[in-house]
Amino acid sequence: MYNKGKLNVKAVLIIFLITFSIFLGIYAYFVYRYTSLLIPLNADRGFSLIEINDGGYVICGVIYTMYSIILKVDESGKVMWSKIFDQTPSILTDITYMEGGIFALGTLTSKEIGRDGVWLVKIDEQGNVQWNKIYTHIDNSSAHGRTIAKTRDRGLLIGAVKMRNATATDLDIWLIKINEKGDVEWDMTYGDEGDDDVFAIIQAVDNGYIVLGVTEINGSEYTRIIKINDNGAVEWSRVYKYGFAHSITQSGNNGYILVGWVRHSNLKENRVKLWLARIDERGVMEWNRTYGFGAGYSVIRSSDGNYAILGNIWFNETYADADILLMKVDENGSIIWNKTYGEHGYDWGFSIIQNSDDDYIIVGETTSFDADGVDILLMKINENGTLEWFKIYSGSKFKVSFAIYNVHASMVSIIELDRETIRRLYPH
C-alpha cells in the first residue's frame, strides 16, 4: 500500500528541482552572453543603473543568484532603500527612468502562465511598486527581457528574445512598444534561420531606432544592427562579421560607435581583444580598432564629445583574475586616457553612466575589496579617470521581503510580506 504523503513530497521536490534547473539555465545563458564567466551559486550582481532627480542612483540586478533586486543609493553610495522580489526564478537586467517613474526590465518564470515571460516593474522614487506586467507572445513561446529604451512619445521600447515557437529552440528578437502605463501599442519579431538576440536599443539620429544584437549564420555568431522606424518596420539591416558588439551610442558625425570584442584566429591564447568601431547613419563601417586583451561592455558619449568605454582586461586564460577597464577615446578612436580598477580576484563592470557632475558611475560585481563571495560593486570615477570612491553591496546584508504574485492575463500584481507574516500565514 503506497504512502500518499511521501508521494506528494516527492512530487513537490521534483517540481522544485525542474523549476530551479530552468532558472539556472536562464541565468547561465544570460551571464554567458554578457560575461563568459562561470556562475557561482551565491552571487550578487548589479547589471544596470540610472541617476534620478535627487542626485542618487538606482541599480537593478540579482542577489543570492536568484532574487531580483532594485537598490536605491544616494550620491555617496549610501543605501536609501531596496526592493527585493522573492518570486523566483527571476532576473532584472536593465533599468530606465522617466519623470515620476523607474522601469526595471527582466525575465520572470511564472507558474501561473507556465513559461518564461518578459517582466516589467514600475516603481516610484521612494521604492513603492506601482505595477508589474508580464508580456508573453501569442504563440505561447517563452521570452526573456533584455533591454529597454525610452521613446520620443514618452513610451518605452522593450528589447526581448523569444523562442521561435512553443516547441522550437531557435531564438528571435522580439520588440514590444508600450505606453507609460505599460499597455502594448505594437510588437514585432525579427530573425533568420539561426539564433537572433538583442543587446541594446537607442534612438536613431534620423528618427526611428537602432537595434543592436547578434545573429547566427552557419553556426557562427555575428553582430547585427537593424534600423527600424517608429512603427517597427525595418528600414535597413546589416551584419558585421569581424567583431561581436555589445553596446552602441550615437556619435558626433550622425553615426554610431560600437564596442565589444573580437577573437583573432591567429592568437594562440584563448583570449579576445576589445573592439571599437564607427559606422555611419546607414550602417556602413567607417573604421574599427582593437585594443589589448579584454572586452568592451558599454559605451557612452561624454559631455565633452568624446567617448567613455567600460570593459575588462584579463590576466589569465580562465578569466578568474580580471580588472575593470575604463578608457576614454576621441571621435577617431585614439586613446585619451585609460585606467584599470581592481584587486586580486575578478572585478567586472556591466554598465556605465555619466552623472550630472560629469563623473562616471559604474555598476558591476566583484570578488575583491573584501567582498563576501561575489558582491555588487558601485564605483565613482571623475572625468580624468581617478577613482573617488567605491561601494560593495552584499546580498547577505539585505532583508529578503517575500512576495505573493497574482497573475491576471498579462499583468502581475505584488503584495509584499515579511518573514514573520509568511510564518504566520503559512506555518510549516
C-alpha positions in Angstrom: 0.0 0.0 0.0 1.5 3.4 -1.1 2.1 6.4 1.2 0.3 9.3 -0.3 2.1 11.9 1.8 5.5 10.7 0.7 4.4 10.7 -2.9 3.2 14.3 -2.6 6.5 15.4 -1.0 8.4 13.6 -3.8 6.3 15.3 -6.5 6.8 18.8 -4.9 10.6 18.1 -4.8 10.7 17.1 -8.4 8.7 20.2 -9.5 11.1 22.4 -7.5 14.2 20.8 -9.0 12.8 21.2 -12.5 11.9 24.9 -11.9 15.2 25.7 -10.3 17.0 24.0 -13.2 15.1 26.1 -15.7 16.1 29.2 -13.8 19.8 28.3 -13.7 19.6 27.7 -17.5 18.1 31.2 -18.0 20.7 32.8 -15.7 23.6 30.8 -17.2 22.6 31.8 -20.7 22.4 35.5 -19.7 25.7 35.6 -17.9 27.4 33.6 -20.7 26.1 36.1 -23.3 27.2 39.1 -21.2 30.3 37.9 -19.3 31.6 34.4 -20.4 32.1 33.6 -16.7 31.3 30.5 -14.7 28.4 31.1 -12.3 28.8 31.0 -8.5 25.6 29.8 -6.9 25.6 32.6 -4.3 26.3 35.7 -6.4 25.2 39.4 -6.1 25.3 41.3 -9.4 24.4 44.8 -10.5 23.5 44.9 -14.2 22.3 48.4 -14.9 21.9 51.8 -13.2 20.4 55.2 -13.6 20.7 58.6 -12.0 17.4 60.2 -10.8 16.4 63.8 -10.0 17.7 63.8 -6.4 21.2 63.0 -7.5 21.1 59.4 -6.3 21.3 56.2 -8.3 19.0 53.2 -8.8 20.6 49.8 -9.6 18.9 46.7 -10.8 20.3 43.2 -10.6 20.2 40.0 -8.6 21.3 38.8 -5.1 21.8 35.2 -3.9 21.9 34.4 -7.7 18.1 34.2 -7.8 16.4 37.1 -6.1 15.8 40.2 -8.3 16.7 43.5 -6.6 16.2 47.2 -7.2 18.5 49.2 -5.0 18.4 53.0 -4.3 21.6 54.7 -3.1 22.3 58.4 -2.5 25.1 60.4 -4.3 27.7 59.0 -1.9 26.6 55.4 -2.3 24.7 55.1 0.9 21.7 52.7 0.7 18.4 54.5 0.9 16.0 51.6 0.2 16.0 48.2 -1.5 13.2 46.3 -3.2 13.8 42.5 -3.3 11.5 40.2 -5.2 11.2 36.7 -3.9 9.3 35.4 -7.0 11.9 33.0 -8.4 13.2 32.3 -10.9 13.5 36.0 -11.9 16.2 38.4 -13.1 16.2 42.2 -13.7 18.7 43.1 -16.4 18.1 46.7 -17.4 16.5 49.9 -16.0 15.4 53.3 -17.2 13.9 56.5 -15.8 11.2 58.9 -16.8 9.8 61.7 -14.7 7.8 60.1 -11.9 8.7 56.5 -12.7 11.5 54.0 -12.7 11.1 51.0 -15.0 13.1 47.8 -14.5 13.1 45.0 -17.1 13.9 41.4 -16.9 12.5 37.8 -17.0 10.1 36.1 -14.7 9.3 32.4 -14.8 5.6 32.2 -13.8 3.9 29.1 -12.6 0.6 30.6 -13.5 1.4 31.0 -17.2 3.7 28.0 -17.3 6.7 29.6 -19.1 9.2 32.5 -19.0 7.8 35.9 -19.7 9.2 39.4 -20.3 8.8 41.1 -16.9 8.5 44.9 -16.4 8.3 46.5 -13.0 7.4 50.2 -12.4 8.3 51.8 -9.1 8.3 55.3 -7.8 11.4 57.2 -6.4 10.5 56.0 -2.9 10.6 52.4 -3.9 6.9 51.8 -4.0 5.8 49.2 -6.6 3.2 50.8 -8.9 2.7 47.9 -11.2 4.2 44.7 -12.6 3.5 43.3 -16.0 4.4 40.1 -17.8 4.4 40.1 -21.6 4.1 36.7 -23.4 3.9 36.1 -27.1 0.7 34.9 -28.7 2.3 31.7 -29.9 2.9 30.6 -26.2 6.6 30.5 -26.5 9.0 31.5 -23.7 10.5 35.0 -23.8 13.3 36.9 -21.9 13.6 40.6 -21.4 17.0 42.0 -22.4 17.0 45.8 -22.7 14.7 48.8 -22.6 14.8 52.3 -24.1 12.7 55.5 -23.9 10.8 56.6 -26.9 10.1 60.1 -28.2 6.4 59.9 -27.3 7.1 59.2 -23.6 6.6 55.5 -24.1 9.1 52.6 -23.9 10.6 50.1 -26.4 11.4 46.7 -24.9 14.0 44.5 -26.5 13.4 40.8 -25.8 14.3 37.4 -27.2 11.7 34.6 -27.7 11.7 31.1 -28.8 10.7 30.9 -32.4 7.6 29.0 -31.4 6.4 26.9 -28.4 8.4 23.9 -29.4 11.5 25.3 -31.2 14.9 26.0 -29.7 15.9 28.8 -32.1 15.6 32.4 -30.8 14.1 35.5 -32.4 14.3 39.2 -31.4 11.0 40.4 -30.1 10.4 44.2 -29.8 7.4 45.5 -27.7 6.3 49.1 -27.9 4.3 50.2 -24.8 3.0 53.5 -23.4 4.0 54.8 -20.0 1.1 52.7 -18.4 2.6 49.5 -19.8 -0.1 49.0 -22.5 1.1 47.4 -25.7 0.9 49.5 -28.8 2.7 47.2 -31.2 5.1 44.3 -31.2 7.3 42.8 -33.9 9.7 39.8 -34.2 12.9 39.7 -36.2 15.0 36.7 -37.0 16.5 34.4 -39.6 17.2 30.7 -39.6 19.7 30.6 -36.6 19.5 32.3 -33.2 19.0 36.1 -33.1 19.4 38.1 -29.9 19.3 41.8 -28.8 21.7 43.7 -26.5 20.8 47.3 -26.9 18.3 49.8 -28.4 18.9 53.5 -28.9 17.1 56.3 -30.7 18.4 56.8 -34.2 20.0 60.0 -35.4 17.3 60.3 -38.2 14.2 59.1 -36.2 13.3 55.6 -35.5 15.5 53.2 -33.5 18.8 51.3 -33.8 18.6 47.7 -32.5 22.0 46.1 -31.8 22.2 42.4 -31.4 23.7 39.1 -32.7 22.7 36.7 -35.4 23.8 33.1 -36.1 24.9 32.2 -39.6 26.1 28.7 -40.3 26.8 28.1 -36.6 28.8 31.3 -36.1 27.6 34.4 -34.3 28.0 37.9 -35.8 27.0 41.4 -34.9 23.7 42.6 -36.4 22.2 46.1 -36.5 18.6 46.7 -37.5 17.3 50.2 -38.2 13.5 50.4 -37.6 11.0 53.3 -37.9 8.7 54.4 -35.2 6.3 51.6 -36.0 8.8 48.8 -36.0 9.2 48.4 -39.8 12.8 47.6 -40.9 14.5 50.3 -42.9 17.8 48.6 -43.2 19.8 45.7 -41.6 23.5 44.9 -41.6 25.7 42.1 -40.4 29.3 42.6 -39.4 31.5 39.5 -39.4 34.6 41.0 -37.8 33.6 41.7 -34.2 31.0 41.0 -31.6 29.4 44.3 -30.5 27.7 44.6 -27.1 26.9 48.3 -26.8 26.2 51.3 -29.1 25.8 55.1 -28.8 25.3 58.0 -31.2 28.5 59.6 -32.5 29.2 63.2 -33.2 29.1 62.8 -37.0 25.5 61.5 -37.2 26.7 57.9 -37.0 27.2 55.4 -34.2 30.1 54.0 -32.1 30.1 50.2 -31.3 32.1 48.5 -28.6 32.6 44.8 -27.9 35.3 42.2 -28.6 36.9 40.2 -31.3 38.6 36.9 -31.3 41.6 36.7 -33.7 42.1 33.4 -35.4 45.9 33.8 -35.2 46.0 34.3 -31.4 47.4 31.3 -29.6 45.9 32.3 -26.3 42.2 31.7 -25.6 41.6 35.4 -25.4 39.7 38.2 -27.1 40.6 41.8 -27.8 38.5 44.9 -27.1 36.9 46.1 -30.3 35.7 49.6 -31.2 34.1 50.6 -34.5 32.3 53.6 -36.0 29.5 53.3 -38.6 27.6 56.0 -40.5 23.9 56.6 -40.3 23.3 53.9 -42.9 25.4 51.3 -41.0 28.4 51.5 -43.3 31.7 50.8 -41.4 33.9 53.8 -41.3 36.7 52.4 -39.1 37.3 49.7 -36.5 40.2 49.2 -34.0 41.2 46.7 -31.4 42.9 47.4 -28.0 44.8 44.9 -25.9 43.4 41.7 -24.3 39.9 42.3 -22.9 36.4 43.1 -23.9 34.1 46.2 -24.1 30.7 46.0 -22.5 29.3 49.6 -22.5 30.0 52.8 -24.4 28.6 56.3 -23.8 29.2 59.7 -25.3 30.7 62.0 -22.7 29.7 65.6 -22.1 32.9 66.8 -23.8 32.1 65.0 -27.1 34.5 62.1 -26.5 33.6 58.5 -25.5 33.9 56.5 -22.3 34.3 52.8 -22.8 33.7 50.3 -20.0 35.3 46.9 -20.3 37.6 44.4 -18.7 41.1 43.1 -19.0 42.1 39.6 -18.0 45.4 38.3 -16.6 45.0 34.6 -17.5 43.0 32.4 -19.8 40.5 31.3 -17.2 39.0 34.8 -16.7 39.3 34.2 -13.0 41.5 37.3 -12.5 40.2 40.4 -14.2 40.1 44.2 -13.6 37.7 46.8 -14.7 38.9 48.9 -17.6 37.7 52.5 -18.3 39.0 54.0 -21.4 38.4 57.5 -22.9 38.8 57.9 -26.7 38.1 60.7 -29.2 36.0 60.6 -32.3 38.6 58.6 -34.2 39.2 56.0 -31.5 42.5 57.5 -30.3 43.1 56.9 -26.6 42.9 60.0 -24.4 43.5 58.0 -21.2 42.8 54.5 -19.9 42.7 53.3 -16.3 42.1 49.9 -14.6 40.5 49.2 -11.3 40.6 46.1 -9.1 42.5 43.9 -6.7 43.3 40.2 -6.7 40.2 38.3 -7.9 37.8 39.4 -10.6 36.2 42.8 -10.9 33.6 43.3 -13.6 31.8 46.3 -14.9 28.5 45.9 -16.7 27.1 49.4 -17.1 28.3 53.0 -17.0 26.6 56.4 -16.9 27.9 60.0 -16.7 26.2 61.8 -13.9 25.1 65.5 -13.7 28.5 66.5 -12.3 30.3 64.8 -15.3 31.6 61.9 -13.1 31.4 58.3 -14.3 29.3 55.8 -12.3 30.0 52.1 -12.9 28.0 49.2 -11.6 29.0 45.5 -11.8 30.4 42.8 -9.5 33.5 42.0 -7.5 35.2 39.3 -5.6 37.9 41.8 -4.4 37.9 44.5 -1.8 36.9 42.0 1.0 33.8 41.0 -0.8 31.5 38.4 0.7 31.8 36.0 -2.3 30.5 37.8 -5.4 29.0 41.2 -4.5 27.5 44.2 -6.3 30.1 46.8 -7.0 29.4 50.6 -7.5 32.2 53.0 -8.4 32.5 56.7 -8.8 35.3 57.9 -11.1 36.0 61.6 -12.0 36.3 62.9 -15.6 40.0 62.3 -15.5 39.7 58.6 -14.6 40.6 59.0 -10.9 38.7 56.7 -8.6 36.8 58.8 -6.0 35.0 56.0 -4.1 33.6 52.5 -4.4 30.9 50.7 -2.5 30.2 47.0 -2.2 26.7 45.6 -1.5 26.4 42.1 -0.3 23.1 40.2 -0.5 23.7 38.9 3.0 23.2 42.4 4.3 19.7 42.8 2.9 16.4 41.5 4.4 14.6 39.5 1.8 10.9 40.6 1.6 8.7 37.8 0.5 6.1 38.5 -2.2 3.0 36.9 -3.5 2.4 37.4 -7.2 -1.1 37.1 -8.7 -1.1 36.8 -12.5 -4.1 38.1 -14.4 -3.7 37.9 -18.2 -0.5 39.9 -18.9 -0.3 41.7 -15.6 1.3 40.7 -12.3 0.3 42.4 -9.1 2.5 42.2 -6.0 1.8 42.1 -2.3 4.9 42.2 -0.1 5.1 40.2 3.1 7.9 40.0 5.6 9.2 36.7 7.1 7.1 36.9 10.2 3.9 37.3 8.2 4.9 34.4 6.0 5.4 32.2 9.0 2.1 33.3 10.5 0.1 32.8 7.3 1.9 29.7 6.1 3.1 27.7 9.1 5.2 24.6 8.3 
